[in-house]
Structure formats: structure tokens, C-alpha cells
Amino acid sequence: MDSSQEKDLPATGRRLAQARGDGQVARSKDLSNLVVLGGGFWILVSYFPEALSRLKDGLQNQLRFDHNSLARADFISAHVVGALISSAYVFLPLAVALLCASVLTTFVNGGWAPSTKPLELDLNKLNPLTGLGNLFSKEKLTDVLKLLALCTVIGTIGWFYLAAHLKDFASLTLHPLDAGLIRMGLWLKDGIWILLFVVLVEAMIDVPLSKYQFAQRMRMSHEEVKQEHKEVEGNPQMKGRIKARQREAANRRSIAAVPKADLVVMNPTHYAVALRYDESTMAVPKVIAKGTDLVALQIRDVAKGHKVPVMQSPMLARALYAHTELDGDIPQALYTAVAQVLAYVYQVRAAMQGKGRMPLVEPVPDVPVELDPHHGRELAPETQGNKP
């Protein structure tokens, strides 16, 4: 078998959730038996005096009749109905209590996992070869050994218990009926307590064993984990195409926003960032478009076409591109640098409108070197420094 197909990895949360949806949970049969037997025994002991009294009254009523009663046509049917009602008063509370104990055990023992999957027709279950393989599985072998051990222990304890009380059982015929029933009930009570102790020990072993067997049964191979990851996260190729489309949409949105910009900062050909600042609505300038390589050139061309100033400042362009998001504020560390270039642009606009003097030189923005993503790397000659 290929190592990639060996189921040596623990089940994922998704696999466990699917198993629960199919009704598969770690359940201990011995724990269920302990709760049902123990609960039933406790209820029976608590309810026995009342039940015995009702049985005696019902039996006396059934055996009490006279000649006039026998002459009635509905005598037999009335007696049968009365017997059924008396039996219901005795056994129905016990049955309801056992049902409640069984439902409670379901919640304690693995939780509630309703599913119709076990009722669906599965032709593989009818395959004798598949059934033969399951019959000799490790889990089935463990169940058989556990059952044999339990039967051996209970049989041995039962043999010694009966041997120790055999004479007492034989002497019951010498006692009145009421006294004999009471003595036999006490002996049975002691025997059931011993039986429950054995089942308790078995349940303490079976609970962790059932969880371990379920975890082993749910284990997954490397290939199954990879396939689940693809189903959850999506096929890598499909994810790549989705990301490419998202980038294209973001680039189109960036280029469409360029005409609203006040300034485009470029690193001659590799980076371009469009800034916009409105004193009445914005606390700080915002980045409304950015891109690299061909997108950067498109931003530049659109900006020139709409007479948006384009300023070459390599370090500032790189820092803005690396540390801002679309429609996001510029970081505080770049406030000074952006204010310098915006002041220069406003001076140029005012000079062109005849409202001031044209600035003689472009500013050199004060950009912290640690914000430059190329800091510490050897740069191409055309991108070195902070000047065009």
C-alpha cells in the first residue's frame, strides 16, 4: 500500500462533523447497559412495594366473583380489561422510567446525533465478502474478546453466588408466600448489586476503548486530507484564477479613480500611487489608486490625459504603495512627505492661474528609510535615491 494512503492522520473537524451527521459517534454499549440496568434496578427497588401491593389487589379482584357475576355476558371481557389496567398501573411507570433513562444515556454517551443514514439501502452491506472482512476486523475481535471476558466473569460470580445460596433457595418452600417472596427479593437484590458492579468496571474500560476505536476508525490518509482541503479552500488553480480576476477588478477600479486625484507619485516605471485630499471632507490624504509596472504606466497616462500632476519620487512612491490600501488614509509616518509634495503641486497650480510664483525646484520628500520596501537592497540606477 502506498504510504500516502495509510490512514495515519487524526480526523479533521469537518470529517467528525460529517460522521456525526451520519449518526456515527463514539458510544459505549456497556455504559448504556449500566445506566439502563442500574436505573431500572433502582426504580424497581423503589417501586417494588407499591407494585407488589397493586399486583396483590389486582389478583384478589380477579379471583373474587359470585354466581350473579358469572351470569353476566360481559363478565369475561370486563375481567380481561381490568387485568390489563392493573398490569398497566404496575408496569407502565417502570417502562416510562427506563425509556427516560435510555434517552438520557444517549445524551451522555456521545451526544444526540439523529440521522436517517443508517436506514438507507447500502448494497455494500449485502456483499458477503465485505461482511466477512468486517467480521474478522480488529474492532470485531476486540468486541468478541470483551464479551467473552464479561460472560466469564459474570458466569463465575453467578456460579459461586448460587452455590452459596442453594440451600437457602431450597428452604423457600418452607416459608409462607409473602415471607418467601421477600427473602427471594433480598437475595436477588444482592445478586443484582454484584452484577451492576461488574458492569460498572466493564463500562470504565469500554468508554475510553470506544473513543479510541472511533478515533482509529475516523483516521484519514494524506490524500484524504488534501482532498478535503481542496474542497474547503477550493482548487488551487481555481483560486489563482479568482485572485487574478480580483486583481484585474482592483486595477480597473484604480485606473477609473485617477481623474479625481490631486497628484500621482511615481517611481518612474515600476510604481504609481494616486493621492486625493479634500480639506472639507478628509482629515488626511487618501490613496485612491495604485499599481505596479503596466498598471503604473496606465495610471500615469490617464493622469496626463486628465491633466493630473505626475511627480517622480521613487522612495515615496514605493513607501506609499507598500504601506497603504485603496481608499485608505496614508500612514502617519508619511504625513510630512505627502504634505511637501502636495504643497508643491498647489504652488504650481496657483502659479499657472497667475495667483503666485512658480516654485523653482521640486521638493525632496522626507521619507523614513525604514518605510521603503527596497531599503537595504541594491537598487537599479534609475530607482536609487529620492530624486527623479
C-alpha positions, -999 to 999 in steps of 0.1 A, spaced: 0 0 0 12 35 -8 23 54 23 1 83 12 -29 60 15 -21 49 51 -46 64 75 -22 77 100 -36 112 104 -63 122 130 -97 131 117 -103 167 109 -132 187 124 -150 185 91 -147 147 90 -160 144 126 -189 167 118 -198 146 87 -196 114 108 -220 129 134 -244 139 106 -243 103 95 -251 91 131 -216 80 138 -203 89 173 -182 73 199 -207 53 220 -200 28 248 -226 -1 248 -215 -10 283 -222 25 296 -257 23 281 -262 -11 297 -250 2 331 -273 32 330 -304 12 319 -297 -17 342 -288 5 372 -316 29 366 -341 1 361 -329 -17 392 -331 15 413 -366 22 400 -377 -14 406 -364 -14 442 -381 20 449 -413 10 432 -414 -27 443 -436 -23 474 -462 -3 455 -461 -26 426 -464 -57 449 -494 -41 466 -511 -34 432 -504 -69 420 -520 -84 451 -551 -62 449 -554 -69 412 -551 -107 417 -577 -106 445 -601 -87 424 -597 -111 395 -603 -142 417 -633 -127 435 -666 -134 418 -700 -150 425 -729 -167 407 -745 -135 396 -712 -122 381 -709 -154 361 -744 -149 347 -733 -116 331 -724 -117 294 -696 -92 298 -680 -108 328 -650 -123 310 -643 -91 289 -646 -69 320 -622 -91 339 -597 -90 310 -599 -52 308 -595 -50 345 -564 -72 344 -549 -51 316 -555 -19 335 -540 -34 367 -509 -45 348 -505 -11 332 -506 6 366 -477 -17 376 -455 -19 345 -462 13 327 -443 36 352 -413 12 351 -413 13 312 -415 51 311 -387 54 336 -365 30 317 -372 50 284 -362 82 301 -330 66 314 -322 53 279 -327 88 263 -306 104 290 -278 78 283 -279 89 246 -270 125 255 -243 114 280 -229 87 258 -217 105 227 -244 131 224 -276 133 203 -269 125 166 -302 119 148 -297 106 112 -315 86 86 -283 74 70 -283 40 88 -318 34 73 -307 40 37 -302 10 14 -265 2 11 -257 -27 -13 -222 -30 0 -236 -42 33 -252 -71 14 -219 -81 -1 -208 -113 18 -171 -106 11 -174 -72 28 -193 -87 57 -167 -114 61 -139 -88 62 -157 -68 88 -163 -99 108 -126 -105 112 -116 -69 118 -96 -58 148 -126 -39 162 -149 -70 160 -122 -92 175 -119 -67 204 -157 -68 209 -157 -106 209 -129 -108 235 -145 -82 256 -179 -101 255 -162 -134 264 -144 -118 293 -177 -103 306 -195 -136 302 -167 -155 320 -167 -130 349 -205 -129 353 -208 -167 349 -181 -173 376 -197 -149 400 -232 -163 394 -220 -198 399 -204 -190 433 -234 -169 443 -259 -197 435 -237 -223 452 -235 -202 484 -273 -197 485 -286 -230 471 -298 -244 505 -315 -210 512 -333 -212 479 -345 -247 486 -358 -236 520 -381 -210 505 -408 -237 501 -410 -239 539 -419 -203 544 -453 -185 538 -457 -170 503 -452 -133 515 -421 -141 536 -407 -163 508 -411 -136 482 -395 -110 504 -364 -133 512 -361 -141 475 -362 -104 466 -334 -96 491 -312 -124 476 -319 -112 441 -311 -76 452 -277 -86 465 -270 -106 433 -280 -76 411 -257 -53 430 -228 -76 423 -238 -77 386 -240 -39 384 -205 -37 399 -192 -59 372 -209 -39 345 -195 -7 361 -160 -20 358 -166 -31 323 -181 4 314 -150 21 329 -129 1 305 -153 3 275 -158 41 275 -121 51 267 -118 20 245 -148 31 224 -134 66 220 -101 51 209 -117 27 184 -138 56 170 -108 78 166 -90 50 148 -119 44 125 -121 81 116 -84 84 109 -76 98 74 -49 94 48 -27 122 35 -47 120 2 -80 124 20 -67 154 40 -55 170 7 -88 163 -10 -108 178 19 -85 209 19 -93 213 -18 -130 210 -11 -129 235 17 -104 260 4 -111 254 -33 -89 241 -61 -56 260 -62 -59 267 -99 -95 280 -94 -83 301 -65 -55 315 -87 -80 325 -114 -103 341 -88 -74 361 -74 -63 372 -109 -98 384 -116 -99 402 -83 -66 419 -92 -80 429 -126 -111 444 -110 -90 463 -85 -67 476 -112 -97 488 -133 -111 505 -102 -78 522 -95 -75 535 -131 -110 547 -131 -104 568 -100 -73 585 -113 -91 615 -129 -103 625 -93 -67 626 -80 -48 657 -69 -14 641 -76 2 609 -89 35 599 -73 57 576 -94 88 555 -93 95 562 -130 81 530 -144 75 505 -116 52 521 -90 24 547 -92 2 560 -64 -27 585 -69 -35 608 -40 -65 629 -32 -71 654 -5 -102 674 3 -99 697 33 -137 698 38 -142 661 40 -109 644 47 -87 646 78 -57 633 58 -50 625 22 -62 592 8 -49 567 -17 -75 563 -45 -54 544 -70 -21 524 -71 -4 499 -92 29 485 -105 45 480 -139 19 482 -167 -8 493 -143 15 521 -131 21 532 -167 -17 532 -173 -22 554 -142 4 578 -155 -11 580 -190 -47 585 -176 -34 612 -152 -16 631 -180 -48 628 -201 -68 644 -174 -41 670 -165 -34 654 -131 1 664 -120 26 635 -121 56 637 -98 85 613 -98 96 605 -62 108 568 -61 111 563 -24 78 580 -16 60 560 -43 74 527 -30 66 536 6 30 546 -3 24 515 -24 38 492 4 20 508 34 -14 519 22 -46 503 10 -70 515 -17 -93 542 -4 -73 542 28 -55 570 47 -18 575 43 2 564 74 12 590 99 49 585 93 43 598 57 23 629 66 53 652 62 65 638 29 30 639 14 24 674 27 56 685 10 46 672 -25 10 684 -22 22 719 -12 44 719 -43 15 709 -65 -7 736 -51 20 762 -57 23 751 -93 -14 753 -98 -16 787 -82 13 800 -105 -4 786 -136 -35 806 -126 -15 837 -121 -20 837 -83 16 832 -72 52 825 -82 63 792 -99 84 771 -75 120 769 -88 128 733 -77 108 702 -68 109 692 -32 127 662 -18 101 644 3 113 635 38 105 597 37 117 575 66 140 549 51 125 520 71 92 525 52 110 519 18 104 482 9 137 484 -11 157 496 19 189 476 23 186 461 -12 207 471 -42 185 492 -65 186 498 -102 203 531 -110 171 547 -122 154 540 -89 181 549 -64 177 579 -42 146 600 -38 151 622 -68 138 617 -103 
